[in-house]
Amino acid sequence: MIDFEEELKKYEPAIEVEQAEDDIKARDLTDLTDLLVNISAQNVQNNVAK
């Protein structure tokens, strides 16, 4: 039978996965919320300018 506790002690995450996580976290990605905030700010500026 498999001893899960023993297997977990041996576990080491793949280097590629850790590197990918670091790369993803390091990027400043624009998401939908950022786009909506930007569009709203532009609309407010345009309405004030009129």
Secondary structure, DSSP 8 states (H G I E B T S, - for coil): ---HHHHHHH----HHHHHHHHHHHHS----HHHHHHHHHHHHHHHHHH-
